[in-house]
Amino acid sequence: MTAESKAAHRCGFVAIVGRPNVGKSTLLNRLLGQKISITSRRPQTTRHRILGIKTVPHAQVLYVDTPGLHSATSRAINRYMNRAAAGAIQEVDAIMLVVEALRWMPADEHVLGHCKLAGAPVILAVNKVDLVADKTRLLPYLAEISPRAEFARVVPVSARKGDNLAELEAQLIRHLPEGMPAFPEEQVTDRSERFMAAEIVREKLMRRLGKEVPYRLTVEVERFEERADLVLVDTIIWVERRGQKAIVVGREGKLLKAAGESARKDLEALLERKVFLRTWVKVKEGWSDDERALRRLGYRDA
C-alpha cells in the first residue's frame, strides 16, 4: 500500500439517532450485512449504545446505534437511554438522523435540536420510503423538511429492502477524517457475546409480549460458559411485578419456551456452535426506576 493510498483511507464515528421506532437498528443491521442490534415493533427496543464496525476498501465506518431520543424522563431507565443517545452525538464525526417518510413529528424536532447543538455534519436519512405507495408525495415532503437544518445531504432509503444504502454510506464516509482502521477488518462490533446473548433473549420476548410488559423486563446472563462444541447460557429475566412474571412465562410456560427456542437458534447462528440455553423469570420490584439496580444489570453510562 502506497503512502498516498494510506492517506486517503478514512475512519471515524457516525451516530445513528432519531425518535423511537424509526428503524435505526434495522438500518444498522442492513448497512453491516449482519445482525448486531435487536429489533422489534416496540419503541425503545434499543437501550444501549452499540458499536457496529463496517470495513470497506478505503474506509472504516464506526456506527453508533443509540436508543431513541425522547422527552420522557420520569423513570431512571428513560433518563439512562437519553444520556446514552445524547452522549453519543457529542463524540462523533458525523450524525445520521433517521426520520420516517411522510412523517415529521415533534419528537423528530426534539432530536434535531440535539443534532444542531453537536456541531457535526448531519445526513438526514428518510427511511421507510418503500411503504409510500404514491411516490409523488415524496418530493414535496423532502422539500418541506430539508430547510429545517443545514443538512449535509438528504437521502431517501429503505432499511427493510436495502434501497439507496450505498449512496447513504458514501455520503457519510465523505465526512470522516483520514486515518487508519481502528479495529480488525473481521470485527463487526465491540460488544461481547455475553451481551449479545442477553439482547437476543430480550428481543424474542419483546416480539411476543403486549404493550406494557416489554418496558418492565430486562435480561441478565448469569452464566456464559464456552466448551469445545457447546456454549452453556443461563439467563434471568427480571420483571417488576408477579403479574408480569405470569405473562412472560405464559400459559403452561408456552410463551417463555417459544421465546427461548427462537433465541437459542439465533445464538447458534451467531456463535456457530450448539447452545444450551436456560431461562428463569424473577421479580425485582422497581428495577427500571432504580439507578443502582440499573448499574448492576449493565445499564452503565459509557
Contacts in CASP RR format, 6 or more apart in sequence:
PFRMAT RR
TARGET T0000
AUTHOR 0000-0000-0000
METHOD contacts of the structure
MODEL  1
MTAESKAAHRCGFVAIVGRPNVGKSTLLNRLLGQKISITSRRPQTTRHRI
LGIKTVPHAQVLYVDTPGLHSATSRAINRYMNRAAAGAIQEVDAIMLVVE
ALRWMPADEHVLGHCKLAGAPVILAVNKVDLVADKTRLLPYLAEISPRAE
FARVVPVSARKGDNLAELEAQLIRHLPEGMPAFPEEQVTDRSERFMAAEI
VREKLMRRLGKEVPYRLTVEVERFEERADLVLVDTIIWVERRGQKAIVVG
REGKLLKAAGESARKDLEALLERKVFLRTWVKVKEGWSDDERALRRLGYR
DA
5 58 0 8 1.000
6 180 0 8 1.000
7 178 0 8 1.000
8 58 0 8 1.000
8 178 0 8 1.000
9 58 0 8 1.000
9 59 0 8 1.000
9 60 0 8 1.000
9 178 0 8 1.000
9 179 0 8 1.000
9 180 0 8 1.000
9 181 0 8 1.000
10 58 0 8 1.000
10 59 0 8 1.000
10 60 0 8 1.000
10 173 0 8 1.000
10 176 0 8 1.000
10 177 0 8 1.000
10 178 0 8 1.000
10 179 0 8 1.000
11 59 0 8 1.000
11 60 0 8 1.000
11 61 0 8 1.000
11 62 0 8 1.000
11 176 0 8 1.000
11 177 0 8 1.000
11 178 0 8 1.000
11 179 0 8 1.000
11 180 0 8 1.000
11 181 0 8 1.000
11 182 0 8 1.000
12 60 0 8 1.000
12 61 0 8 1.000
12 62 0 8 1.000
12 92 0 8 1.000
12 93 0 8 1.000
12 94 0 8 1.000
12 176 0 8 1.000
12 177 0 8 1.000
12 179 0 8 1.000
12 182 0 8 1.000
13 62 0 8 1.000
13 63 0 8 1.000
13 64 0 8 1.000
13 91 0 8 1.000
13 92 0 8 1.000
13 93 0 8 1.000
13 94 0 8 1.000
14 61 0 8 1.000
14 62 0 8 1.000
14 63 0 8 1.000
14 64 0 8 1.000
14 92 0 8 1.000
14 93 0 8 1.000
14 94 0 8 1.000
14 95 0 8 1.000
14 96 0 8 1.000
14 172 0 8 1.000
14 176 0 8 1.000
15 64 0 8 1.000
15 66 0 8 1.000
15 88 0 8 1.000
15 89 0 8 1.000
15 91 0 8 1.000
15 92 0 8 1.000
15 94 0 8 1.000
15 95 0 8 1.000
15 96 0 8 1.000
15 120 0 8 1.000
16 24 0 8 1.000
16 27 0 8 1.000
16 28 0 8 1.000
16 63 0 8 1.000
16 64 0 8 1.000
16 65 0 8 1.000
16 66 0 8 1.000
16 96 0 8 1.000
16 98 0 8 1.000
17 24 0 8 1.000
17 66 0 8 1.000
17 68 0 8 1.000
17 69 0 8 1.000
17 85 0 8 1.000
17 88 0 8 1.000
17 89 0 8 1.000
17 95 0 8 1.000
17 96 0 8 1.000
17 97 0 8 1.000
17 98 0 8 1.000
17 111 0 8 1.000
17 114 0 8 1.000
17 115 0 8 1.000
18 24 0 8 1.000
18 66 0 8 1.000
18 68 0 8 1.000
18 69 0 8 1.000
18 85 0 8 1.000
18 97 0 8 1.000
18 98 0 8 1.000
18 99 0 8 1.000
18 108 0 8 1.000
18 111 0 8 1.000
19 68 0 8 1.000
19 69 0 8 1.000
19 70 0 8 1.000
19 99 0 8 1.000
19 105 0 8 1.000
19 107 0 8 1.000
19 108 0 8 1.000
19 110 0 8 1.000
19 111 0 8 1.000
20 43 0 8 1.000
20 44 0 8 1.000
20 67 0 8 1.000
20 68 0 8 1.000
20 70 0 8 1.000
20 107 0 8 1.000
21 41 0 8 1.000
21 42 0 8 1.000
21 43 0 8 1.000
22 98 0 8 1.000
22 99 0 8 1.000
22 100 0 8 1.000
22 127 0 8 1.000
22 128 0 8 1.000
23 39 0 8 1.000
23 98 0 8 1.000
23 127 0 8 1.000
23 128 0 8 1.000
23 159 0 8 1.000
24 37 0 8 1.000
24 46 0 8 1.000
24 65 0 8 1.000
24 66 0 8 1.000
24 68 0 8 1.000
24 98 0 8 1.000
25 37 0 8 1.000
25 38 0 8 1.000
25 39 0 8 1.000
25 45 0 8 1.000
25 46 0 8 1.000
25 65 0 8 1.000
26 39 0 8 1.000
26 159 0 8 1.000
26 160 0 8 1.000
27 96 0 8 1.000
27 98 0 8 1.000
27 125 0 8 1.000
27 127 0 8 1.000
27 157 0 8 1.000
27 159 0 8 1.000
27 165 0 8 1.000
28 36 0 8 1.000
28 37 0 8 1.000
28 50 0 8 1.000
28 52 0 8 1.000
28 63 0 8 1.000
28 65 0 8 1.000
29 35 0 8 1.000
29 36 0 8 1.000
29 37 0 8 1.000
29 39 0 8 1.000
30 159 0 8 1.000
30 160 0 8 1.000
30 162 0 8 1.000
30 165 0 8 1.000
31 54 0 8 1.000
31 61 0 8 1.000
31 63 0 8 1.000
31 165 0 8 1.000
31 168 0 8 1.000
31 169 0 8 1.000
32 52 0 8 1.000
32 53 0 8 1.000
32 54 0 8 1.000
32 63 0 8 1.000
32 188 0 8 1.000
34 188 0 8 1.000
36 50 0 8 1.000
36 52 0 8 1.000
36 188 0 8 1.000
36 189 0 8 1.000
36 191 0 8 1.000
36 196 0 8 1.000
37 46 0 8 1.000
37 50 0 8 1.000
37 52 0 8 1.000
37 65 0 8 1.000
38 45 0 8 1.000
38 46 0 8 1.000
38 199 0 8 1.000
38 200 0 8 1.000
38 202 0 8 1.000
38 203 0 8 1.000
38 206 0 8 1.000
39 45 0 8 1.000
39 203 0 8 1.000
40 203 0 8 1.000
40 206 0 8 1.000
40 207 0 8 1.000
40 214 0 8 1.000
41 207 0 8 1.000
42 206 0 8 1.000
42 214 0 8 1.000
42 215 0 8 1.000
43 68 0 8 1.000
43 70 0 8 1.000
44 67 0 8 1.000
44 68 0 8 1.000
44 70 0 8 1.000
44 81 0 8 1.000
44 215 0 8 1.000
45 203 0 8 1.000
45 206 0 8 1.000
45 214 0 8 1.000
46 65 0 8 1.000
46 66 0 8 1.000
46 67 0 8 1.000
46 68 0 8 1.000
47 67 0 8 1.000
47 77 0 8 1.000
47 80 0 8 1.000
47 81 0 8 1.000
47 84 0 8 1.000
47 299 0 8 1.000
48 67 0 8 1.000
48 84 0 8 1.000
48 299 0 8 1.000
49 64 0 8 1.000
49 65 0 8 1.000
49 66 0 8 1.000
49 67 0 8 1.000
49 84 0 8 1.000
49 85 0 8 1.000
49 88 0 8 1.000
49 302 0 8 1.000
50 64 0 8 1.000
50 65 0 8 1.000
50 189 0 8 1.000
50 191 0 8 1.000
51 62 0 8 1.000
51 63 0 8 1.000
51 64 0 8 1.000
51 65 0 8 1.000
51 189 0 8 1.000
51 190 0 8 1.000
51 191 0 8 1.000
52 62 0 8 1.000
52 63 0 8 1.000
52 64 0 8 1.000
52 65 0 8 1.000
52 188 0 8 1.000
52 189 0 8 1.000
52 190 0 8 1.000
53 60 0 8 1.000
53 61 0 8 1.000
53 62 0 8 1.000
53 63 0 8 1.000
53 183 0 8 1.000
53 187 0 8 1.000
53 188 0 8 1.000
53 189 0 8 1.000
53 190 0 8 1.000
54 60 0 8 1.000
54 61 0 8 1.000
54 62 0 8 1.000
54 63 0 8 1.000
54 169 0 8 1.000
54 188 0 8 1.000
55 181 0 8 1.000
55 183 0 8 1.000
55 185 0 8 1.000
56 169 0 8 1.000
56 173 0 8 1.000
58 173 0 8 1.000
59 173 0 8 1.000
59 176 0 8 1.000
60 181 0 8 1.000
60 182 0 8 1.000
60 183 0 8 1.000
61 169 0 8 1.000
61 172 0 8 1.000
61 173 0 8 1.000
61 176 0 8 1.000
62 182 0 8 1.000
62 183 0 8 1.000
63 96 0 8 1.000
64 88 0 8 1.000
64 92 0 8 1.000
66 84 0 8 1.000
66 85 0 8 1.000
66 88 0 8 1.000
66 89 0 8 1.000
67 81 0 8 1.000
67 82 0 8 1.000
67 84 0 8 1.000
67 85 0 8 1.000
68 81 0 8 1.000
68 85 0 8 1.000
68 111 0 8 1.000
69 82 0 8 1.000
69 85 0 8 1.000
69 86 0 8 1.000
69 107 0 8 1.000
69 110 0 8 1.000
69 111 0 8 1.000
69 114 0 8 1.000
70 78 0 8 1.000
70 81 0 8 1.000
70 82 0 8 1.000
70 107 0 8 1.000
70 110 0 8 1.000
71 107 0 8 1.000
71 110 0 8 1.000
72 78 0 8 1.000
73 79 0 8 1.000
73 82 0 8 1.000
75 288 0 8 1.000
75 289 0 8 1.000
76 288 0 8 1.000
76 289 0 8 1.000
76 290 0 8 1.000
76 291 0 8 1.000
76 294 0 8 1.000
77 215 0 8 1.000
77 288 0 8 1.000
77 289 0 8 1.000
77 294 0 8 1.000
77 299 0 8 1.000
80 294 0 8 1.000
80 299 0 8 1.000
80 301 0 8 1.000
83 301 0 8 1.000
84 301 0 8 1.000
84 302 0 8 1.000
85 114 0 8 1.000
86 114 0 8 1.000
89 95 0 8 1.000
89 114 0 8 1.000
89 115 0 8 1.000
89 117 0 8 1.000
89 118 0 8 1.000
89 120 0 8 1.000
90 118 0 8 1.000
92 118 0 8 1.000
92 120 0 8 1.000
93 120 0 8 1.000
93 175 0 8 1.000
93 176 0 8 1.000
93 177 0 8 1.000
94 120 0 8 1.000
94 121 0 8 1.000
94 122 0 8 1.000
94 123 0 8 1.000
94 152 0 8 1.000
94 172 0 8 1.000
94 175 0 8 1.000
94 176 0 8 1.000
95 115 0 8 1.000
95 118 0 8 1.000
95 120 0 8 1.000
95 121 0 8 1.000
95 122 0 8 1.000
95 123 0 8 1.000
96 122 0 8 1.000
96 123 0 8 1.000
96 125 0 8 1.000
96 168 0 8 1.000
96 172 0 8 1.000
97 111 0 8 1.000
97 112 0 8 1.000
97 115 0 8 1.000
97 122 0 8 1.000
97 123 0 8 1.000
97 124 0 8 1.000
97 125 0 8 1.000
97 151 0 8 1.000
98 125 0 8 1.000
98 127 0 8 1.000
99 108 0 8 1.000
99 124 0 8 1.000
99 125 0 8 1.000
99 126 0 8 1.000
99 127 0 8 1.000
99 145 0 8 1.000
100 126 0 8 1.000
100 127 0 8 1.000
100 128 0 8 1.000
101 126 0 8 1.000
101 127 0 8 1.000
101 128 0 8 1.000
101 129 0 8 1.000
101 131 0 8 1.000
101 132 0 8 1.000
101 138 0 8 1.000
101 141 0 8 1.000
101 156 0 8 1.000
102 132 0 8 1.000
102 137 0 8 1.000
102 138 0 8 1.000
102 141 0 8 1.000
104 144 0 8 1.000
104 145 0 8 1.000
104 148 0 8 1.000
109 148 0 8 1.000
112 148 0 8 1.000
112 149 0 8 1.000
115 122 0 8 1.000
115 149 0 8 1.000
116 122 0 8 1.000
116 149 0 8 1.000
120 175 0 8 1.000
121 152 0 8 1.000
121 175 0 8 1.000
122 149 0 8 1.000
122 150 0 8 1.000
122 151 0 8 1.000
122 152 0 8 1.000
123 151 0 8 1.000
123 152 0 8 1.000
123 153 0 8 1.000
123 154 0 8 1.000
123 155 0 8 1.000
123 168 0 8 1.000
123 171 0 8 1.000
123 172 0 8 1.000
123 175 0 8 1.000
124 145 0 8 1.000
124 146 0 8 1.000
124 149 0 8 1.000
124 151 0 8 1.000
124 153 0 8 1.000
124 154 0 8 1.000
124 155 0 8 1.000
125 155 0 8 1.000
125 157 0 8 1.000
125 168 0 8 1.000
126 138 0 8 1.000
126 141 0 8 1.000
126 142 0 8 1.000
126 145 0 8 1.000
126 154 0 8 1.000
126 155 0 8 1.000
126 156 0 8 1.000
126 157 0 8 1.000
127 157 0 8 1.000
127 158 0 8 1.000
127 159 0 8 1.000
128 158 0 8 1.000
128 159 0 8 1.000
128 160 0 8 1.000
129 135 0 8 1.000
129 138 0 8 1.000
129 156 0 8 1.000
129 157 0 8 1.000
129 158 0 8 1.000
129 163 0 8 1.000
129 164 0 8 1.000
130 158 0 8 1.000
130 160 0 8 1.000
130 161 0 8 1.000
130 163 0 8 1.000
132 138 0 8 1.000
138 156 0 8 1.000
142 154 0 8 1.000
142 156 0 8 1.000
145 154 0 8 1.000
146 154 0 8 1.000
152 171 0 8 1.000
152 175 0 8 1.000
153 171 0 8 1.000
155 164 0 8 1.000
155 167 0 8 1.000
155 168 0 8 1.000
155 171 0 8 1.000
156 164 0 8 1.000
157 163 0 8 1.000
157 164 0 8 1.000
157 165 0 8 1.000
157 168 0 8 1.000
158 164 0 8 1.000
159 165 0 8 1.000
183 190 0 8 1.000
189 196 0 8 1.000
193 224 0 8 1.000
193 270 0 8 1.000
193 271 0 8 1.000
194 221 0 8 1.000
194 224 0 8 1.000
195 221 0 8 1.000
196 267 0 8 1.000
196 270 0 8 1.000
197 221 0 8 1.000
197 224 0 8 1.000
197 233 0 8 1.000
197 235 0 8 1.000
197 263 0 8 1.000
197 267 0 8 1.000
198 219 0 8 1.000
198 220 0 8 1.000
198 221 0 8 1.000
198 235 0 8 1.000
199 219 0 8 1.000
200 263 0 8 1.000
200 266 0 8 1.000
200 267 0 8 1.000
200 270 0 8 1.000
201 219 0 8 1.000
201 235 0 8 1.000
201 237 0 8 1.000
201 259 0 8 1.000
201 260 0 8 1.000
201 263 0 8 1.000
201 277 0 8 1.000
201 279 0 8 1.000
202 217 0 8 1.000
202 218 0 8 1.000
202 219 0 8 1.000
203 263 0 8 1.000
204 258 0 8 1.000
204 259 0 8 1.000
204 260 0 8 1.000
204 262 0 8 1.000
204 263 0 8 1.000
204 266 0 8 1.000
205 214 0 8 1.000
205 217 0 8 1.000
205 219 0 8 1.000
205 237 0 8 1.000
205 248 0 8 1.000
205 259 0 8 1.000
206 214 0 8 1.000
208 255 0 8 1.000
208 258 0 8 1.000
208 259 0 8 1.000
209 217 0 8 1.000
209 247 0 8 1.000
209 248 0 8 1.000
209 255 0 8 1.000
210 247 0 8 1.000
213 239 0 8 1.000
213 244 0 8 1.000
213 247 0 8 1.000
213 248 0 8 1.000
215 288 0 8 1.000
216 239 0 8 1.000
216 240 0 8 1.000
216 241 0 8 1.000
216 244 0 8 1.000
216 288 0 8 1.000
217 237 0 8 1.000
217 238 0 8 1.000
217 239 0 8 1.000
217 240 0 8 1.000
217 244 0 8 1.000
217 248 0 8 1.000
218 237 0 8 1.000
218 238 0 8 1.000
218 287 0 8 1.000
218 288 0 8 1.000
218 297 0 8 1.000
219 235 0 8 1.000
219 236 0 8 1.000
219 237 0 8 1.000
219 238 0 8 1.000
220 235 0 8 1.000
220 236 0 8 1.000
220 238 0 8 1.000
220 297 0 8 1.000
221 233 0 8 1.000
221 234 0 8 1.000
221 235 0 8 1.000
222 234 0 8 1.000
222 235 0 8 1.000
222 236 0 8 1.000
223 232 0 8 1.000
223 233 0 8 1.000
223 234 0 8 1.000
224 231 0 8 1.000
224 232 0 8 1.000
224 233 0 8 1.000
225 231 0 8 1.000
225 232 0 8 1.000
225 233 0 8 1.000
229 273 0 8 1.000
229 274 0 8 1.000
230 273 0 8 1.000
230 274 0 8 1.000
230 275 0 8 1.000
230 276 0 8 1.000
231 267 0 8 1.000
231 271 0 8 1.000
231 273 0 8 1.000
231 274 0 8 1.000
231 275 0 8 1.000
231 276 0 8 1.000
232 276 0 8 1.000
233 267 0 8 1.000
233 275 0 8 1.000
233 276 0 8 1.000
233 277 0 8 1.000
233 278 0 8 1.000
234 278 0 8 1.000
234 280 0 8 1.000
235 277 0 8 1.000
235 278 0 8 1.000
235 279 0 8 1.000
235 280 0 8 1.000
236 279 0 8 1.000
236 280 0 8 1.000
236 281 0 8 1.000
236 282 0 8 1.000
237 248 0 8 1.000
237 256 0 8 1.000
237 279 0 8 1.000
237 280 0 8 1.000
237 281 0 8 1.000
237 282 0 8 1.000
238 282 0 8 1.000
238 283 0 8 1.000
238 284 0 8 1.000
238 287 0 8 1.000
238 297 0 8 1.000
239 245 0 8 1.000
239 248 0 8 1.000
239 281 0 8 1.000
239 282 0 8 1.000
239 283 0 8 1.000
239 284 0 8 1.000
240 283 0 8 1.000
240 284 0 8 1.000
240 285 0 8 1.000
240 286 0 8 1.000
240 287 0 8 1.000
240 288 0 8 1.000
241 283 0 8 1.000
241 285 0 8 1.000
242 283 0 8 1.000
244 283 0 8 1.000
245 281 0 8 1.000
245 282 0 8 1.000
245 283 0 8 1.000
247 255 0 8 1.000
248 255 0 8 1.000
248 256 0 8 1.000
248 281 0 8 1.000
249 255 0 8 1.000
249 256 0 8 1.000
249 281 0 8 1.000
250 256 0 8 1.000
256 279 0 8 1.000
256 281 0 8 1.000
259 279 0 8 1.000
260 277 0 8 1.000
260 279 0 8 1.000
263 277 0 8 1.000
264 275 0 8 1.000
264 277 0 8 1.000
267 275 0 8 1.000
267 277 0 8 1.000
268 274 0 8 1.000
268 275 0 8 1.000
284 293 0 8 1.000
286 293 0 8 1.000
287 293 0 8 1.000
287 294 0 8 1.000
287 297 0 8 1.000
288 294 0 8 1.000
END
